[in-house]
Amino acid sequence: MRAKLNTFQEFTQSLYPHEVDYLLSVQNFSKESNLRILHQIYANSNSQQAPKAFDTNVDKRTYSYIKTWIQDTLSKIDVDVFFEWLIMVEKKVLTDVISPLDETEILANIKLIKPTHYHFIRFFELLQYYRDYLLVRNQNKYNKVVSDYLETYRENYLKSTEINRQLHFITAKIVKKENTENYELISAESLLKSIYYDESLDAYTRYRAVVRLTIYFYNSRQFDKQLVVYQQLDNLFKTPLFYSKRLLANYYANRAMMHSKLNELTQAEKYGYLSIRNKNSDYLFYLINLCGVLLKQGKKVEALKLMRDSIPELKNTNNNYYKIGFATFYIKTLIVNQKYDKAVEYATSYFEAYKKEIFEHRWHLFFCAYLQALVQTEKYAKVLSLTRRYKLVAKEKQRIDRADYLPIIQLYSFLSEYLENIITKEKLINSVVKASQDLMSDKYRSRKIIELLDELGQSLPEEIKIVKKELGVVK
C-alpha cells in the first residue's frame, strides 16, 4: 500500500494549483473521503514544503479512482489533447481514411465547439475539408449539419483569421522593434489589449495577444501594467479556456519573471518552482528564471545545485538561446558561490566552443557574466583584451535606446582601465557617472546601477563612494 501511495503522491505532485482549482469547481463526489483527498491534493500543490502524506487507511481503490478521474477530467479540457485529435482527423480526411467513429466524433464536437473555443479556427477548417469530402462522395447524410455550422460561424472565422494576420504583423514590431516609432508600439499595446479582453473571440487568438502583451511589457519594463493583465488571466486559467500543462507552465514562468522584476521575490520563487514542476521543451529557460530569483534572494547554494543537476538537460535542446542563457547563469551562480576560478574556466571554454552562437544570440548577457568572472579573479588585462578585440563597448552603446539598456560592459572596462593604470582616478569617476546618470530616473534601471556599483565597490571602495555621491545615491 505504501508503494502504491508513493506513486499516487508523485502523480499529485505533478499537478498545478490551477488544475486542482478547476477540479474542485467541477467535482460532484458523493463520498466525503474523495473530496477530503482532493482538498489535500490542493493543499499540497500550493505548498512549497514537503507534501503531506496521504492516509494509508483509505481503500487503495479510492486512490486509483481519483487518479483516473483527474486524468479524464483534465484530458477533456486540454487544448493540446484536442489539437492532437484535430491533426489526426484532418490527416484522415485529407487522405480518405476517415472512419465512422471519426465522423461520430466530428459531429459530437460540432455541438460543443463554439467561436470562443481555443481551437475554433482549426476546427472550422477541418469542417471545410470534411464538407468537401462529403460532397465529392455524394454523402448527404451529414452535409447539412456541417454546412449549417460553417455558414453560422463564417463571420467569426473570418474575423479571427484577420486578427491573427494583424497579430503576425504586430509581433514583428514588438519583438524586433527596428524602424518602429513609440506611437506605433503604444497603438500595438492598445490593439493587443482589445483582442485579449474580447470575450467573443476564440481563446487561441486571445492567448496570442496576451503573449505579445507580455513581450511588450517586458521589453518596455512596464511590469505594473503586466500585473494588471495577469491578475485577470489568473482567473481564466482556473477555467477550461486556455488549459494545458504547457500553457500553465509558460504562465507561471512569465509570472516568476514579472514578480522578479517588481522585486517581489517570494512570489517570484513560488511561480518559478511551479514552472519547472513538469519538464517540457522550455524547461531550461524556466530553470534559468528561477535560478535568477534564487540568486537575488541569496539562496546561492540552492541555485547552484539546481543548475548542476540540470546540466544533462542541455542535451535535450538545440535552442542556442536557451543554451547560452543556461551557460551565463551557471557562470553567475559559480561567481555568487565564490567559485571564481571555475567560473572563468567554464566561461572561457564555453566562449571558445560557441563563439559564433554567442554573438548571434545573447552576446551581451554572456559577456556581462564572463567579464564579471574575470574582474573577480583580477584578470583586468583579459577584460580589456576582450572588450577591444570584439568592440564590446561600442556594441553595448548601440543598445542605448532599449528599455533594458545598462552600461555594464562599459563599467567593467572603466574599472579595468583604471586598475591597469590606463586612466586616472578622475577619469574613472567622471566616466562612470556619465555612463550612469541618465538612467537613475528610471526605477528599475537605477536599482540595477546601484547593484552594479556595489559590486564594483568591492574593488574600488573609495572611488565608487565618490561616484555614488555624485549620482545622489544615499546608502
N, C-alpha and C positions, 0 to 999 in steps of 0.2 A: 504493500500500500504506500509506503514511504517513497519508493521509486516512482510509482505512478503519480504521486502528488508532486514530485520533483519535476516531472515532465509537464504537468499542469501549471506549476509555478513558473516554469520557463516560458511556457506559452503566454500566460497572462502578463508577464513582464515585457513581452514584445508589443503589448497593446499601448496605444496612446491615450492620454486623458480625454481627448475629444471623441475618440471612438467609444469609450466607455460612457461618456456623457450621452451619446446617441443611443447606445444600448439601453441605458436606464430610461430614456424617454419613450422607448417603444416596447419594453418588456411587458409581458402580461402573465407573469408567473402565478400559478395557483399555489405553489409550495413556498412557504416562508423561507426555507433553507436555501432555495435557489436565489432569492432576492438578497439574502444575507451574504451569500458568496459573491454576488455581483457587486454589492456595496464594498466588500473587502477588496475586490479587484480594482475598484475605483480609487480607494484609499491608497493602495499600493502603487497604482500607476501615477498618482500625483505626488508621491513621496520620493525624496532623494535619499532617504535612509534605506536600510536593508528591509526588504518586503516582509510583512507579517506572514507567518506560516499558516497554511490552511488546516482546518480541523480534520484530523485523521479518523474521527469517529463517524463522519458523514460517509454514506454509501458511495463507493467509487463510481458507480453508475451515474450518480448525480453529477460528478465532475465531468464524466465523459459526455453527458447530455449537454451541460452548459458549454463545454468547449465546442461541440458540434453546432449548437445553437448560435454561438458567437460567430463562428466561421461562416455559417449560412446567411446570417442576418447581414453581416458586413459585405459579403460577396454580392448580395443582391443590389447594393447601392454603390459598389465600387466602380467608378467611371473607367478605370483601367481594364477591369474584367469585362465590362460592356464593350469597350473598344476592341478587345481581342475577339469577341464574338462578331462584332461588325466586320472586321477584316476577314475573318474566316468565311462568313456567309457571303460577303461581297465577292471573294475569290470564287466561291462555288457558283454564284450566279453568273459571273463572267466566263467561267469555264464549263458551264452547262452540267454541273454535277450536283445541283441542289436537290435535297431530299424532301419528302413530305414533312418530316419532323422540322426541318429548317423553315419550311413555309409556315408551319404552325407557329413557330417562334416569332417569325416576322409579323404575322397577323396579330399575335398577342401583344407585341411591342407597339403596333400601330395604336392600340388603345391606351398605351402608357406614355409614349414619348411625345411630349408637347414642346413648343418652341423654347421653353425655358430649360429643357434638359441639357446637360453638359455636351452630349454628342448629337444634338439635334441636326446640325449641318450634315454630318456624315450619315446619319440615319436617313435623312431626306434624300441624299444622293444614292444611298443603297436602294431606296424605293424607286428612284428613277431607273436604275439598272434593272430592277426587278419587274417594273412595268413593261420595259422593252422586252424582257424575257417572256413575259406572259403574252404580249401582243404577237410576237414572232411565231409563237407556238399556238396561237389562237385559243389560249386558255382563258376563258371569260369568267370563270368561277370567282377569282379573286380580283379581277381587274378593276371593278367598280370601287371597292373599298380602298384600294391602293391609289387610284386616280382621285378619289374624293379627298384623301389625305393630302396629296400633292397640290391639289387646287386650293384647299382650305388654308394651307400654310405656306403657299408660294411667296407671298409678300414678306412673311417673316424670314424665309430663307434668303431672299434677295437682299433684305436689309442686313442680315447677319454677315453675308458674304461681302457686301460692300464695306461694312465696318471693319472687317478683317483685312480688307485691302488697304484701308486707311491706317490700320494698326501696323501693317508692314512698313508703310511709308514713315510713320511716326517713330518706329523702332530705330531706323537708321539715323534719324535726327537726334534721338535721345542718347543712343549708345555711342555713335561716332562723334557727333557734335561739331564736325567740321562744317564751316560755312553756314552755321546756324546762329541766328540772332536771338537775343534774350527774349524778345517778344514772341518769337516762334515757339520757344520752349514753354513759355507761360501759356500760350494758346494750346500747346500739346497737353499740358497738365490739365487744363480745363476740360478738354475733349475726353481725356482718359477718365477723369472723374465722372463725367456724364455717362460714359459707357459702363463703367463699373457699377454705378448706382442705378442703372436702368434695369429694373426687375423684369421687364418684358423680354429681355434678350436671353439667348442661350448662355449657360454658365461658362462654357468654354471661352466665348468671346469676352465675357466679363472678367474671367480669371486672367486672360491675356492682358487685359487693360490694367489690372491691379499689379501684375508682374512688372509692367513697364512703368507704372507709377512708382513702384519700389525702386527701380533703377534710377528714375529721375530724382526722387527724393534723396537717394544715396549719393548720387553724383553732385547734387546741389547742396548736400548736407542739411536738408530740411527734415530732420528726424522728428520734430514735433508734429509736422503735418502727416508724416508716415504713421505715427502713433494713432492719430485720429482715425485714419483709414483702417488700421489693423484692429482697433477696438471693435469696429463693426464686423470686420472679416472674421474675428474670433468666434462670434456667434454663428456665422454662416457655416463654419467648419464643424459645428455640432449638429448639422443637418446633412441630408444626402447630396446637397447641391454641388459641392466640389470634392466629395470624398474619394480619397485613395491614400494609401500609406505614402506613396511617392509625393503627392501634393502636401500632405501634412508635414512630412519631414522638411520639405522646402520652406513651408510656412514657419516652422519652428526655427530653422536656421536663419531666416530673414529677421525674425523677431529677436533672436540672440544678437545678431549684428546691430540691429536698431537700438536695443537696450544698452549694448556696449558703448555705442557712440553717444548715447544720452547719459553715460556713466552710471547706469542702473545695473550694477554688476551682479547682484543677486538674481535678478530676473534674467539677465543675460546668460548666467551659468545654468539656470533652470532650463531654459529653452535650448541652450547649446547641448546639454546632455540628452534632451528629448530628440534632437535632430539626428543623433548618432545611435539611437536605440535600435534601429534596424539598418543594416548596411544596404546601400544602393550605389548607383554609379557616381553619385555626388558625395559619397561618404568622406573622402579626403578633404574636400572643400569645407564640409560641415565641421570636420575634426579641427581644421586649421582655425576656424572661427572660435570654436570652443577653447582651444589652447590659448588663443589671444586673450580671451576673457580670463582664463585661469592665471595667466601671467600678470594681468592688470590687478588681480586680487592677491598677488603674492604667493599663489599656490604653484610654485615653480617645480617642486618635486613631482607633484601630480601631473603637471603638464608634460614634463619630460618622459614620464612613464607612458602616458598616452601616446606620445609621438613615437617612442621606441617600439611600443607594442604594435603600432600601425605601419611600420616600415614595410612589412610584406605586402600591404595593400597597394603599394606603388606598382607592383607587377600587374595589377588588375585594371590599370587605366593607361590609355595612350594620350590623355589630355595633358599637354605640356603646361597649360595654365595652372592646373591643379598641382602638377609635379613641382613646378618652380615655387609655387606658394608653400607647399609642404617643406621643401628644402629650406626656404627662407625662415619659416617659423621654427624649424628644427635648429637652425643656427642661432636664432634669437633665444630659444629655450636653453641651449647649451650655454650661451652667454649669461643669462639670468642665473643659471646654476653654477656660475663661476668656472665653467669648463672652457676657458678661453682658448687654450691651445687646440682642443678638439674642434671648437667652432671654426677656427682659422683653417685647420686641416680639412675639415669637411667642406667648407665654403670654397677653398682653393681647388680641391679636386672636382667639386661639382661644376665650378665655373669652367675649368679646362675641358670637362667632358661635354658640357651642354651650353657652350658659349653662344652659339648661333640661336638656339631656342630661347635663351635668356633675353637676348637683345630683340628678338621678335615678339616676345610676350610681356614679361614682367621685369624688365631690366632695373627700373627704379626701386621697386620693392626689394629685389635681390641685393643690389649694391648697398642699400641702406643698412642691411644686416651684415653684409660682408665687411664694409668699412667700419662698422661698429666693432666687429670682432678684431679687426686689425688695430683700431685705436686702443682697445682694451689690452692688447698684447704689446702696445707701444711700437708698432711697426708703421711709423709715420711715413717713412720713405716709400713704403709699399702703397700706402693710401694715395700719395701724390703721383706715384708711377701709374696707378690705375686710372685716376681721375684725368691725368694729362693724356695718356695713351688713347683713352676712349672718349675724351672730351665730355666727361660726365657732368661737369658744372654747366657747360653751355647747353647740354641736352636737358638738364634739370630746369634751367631758366626758360626753356621753351614750353614748360608746363605751367607757367606763371598765371595764366588765365583760368586754370582749372580750380574748381571749388575746394579740392583736396590738396592744393599745392602747399608744400612745405620745403624750405631750403635745407634739407637735411644733409645732402652731399656737400653743399657749399660750406656748411658749418664744420663738417668733419675736415674739409680741405683747409679752411682757415686755421683750425686748431693745429693741423699737421704742419702747415707752413710756419706757424709761429714756433712750434716746438723743434722744428728743423732749422730755426734761425733764418728763415727766408723773409719774414715780415716782422715789423716791430710790434710792441705791445699796443701802441696807439692805433696802428693799422688794424690789428686784430679786433680791438674793441669797436672801432668805427665800422668795420666790415660786418661784424655780427649784428650790430644794432641796425645798420642799414638794411640788411637782408631780412630782419625780423619785424621791424617796427610797423610796417603797413599791415601786418597780419594780426596784430594784437587787438584790434577792434572786433575780430571775429571770435565768438565764444569757443567754438571747437578748436580752431587753429591756435588760438592763444594758449589754450591748455596744453596742446602738443608742443608748442615752442618752449613753454616753461619746463615741461618734462625733459626736452632735449637739452636745455640749458643746465638743468640739474645734473644730467649725465656728464656734460662737458665740464661742469664744475668740479667733478671728481679729479680731473687732471689739472684744471686751472681755477682753483677756488677764488683767488683774489680778483683775477681778470673777469670772471663771469659775474662776480658780485657787483662789479662796476657796470657791466652790461645790463644786469637786471635793474640797477638803479636808474640808468638812463632810459630803460624801457618802461619804468614806472611799476615794476613788479615788486609787490610788497610781500615778504615772507613772514 
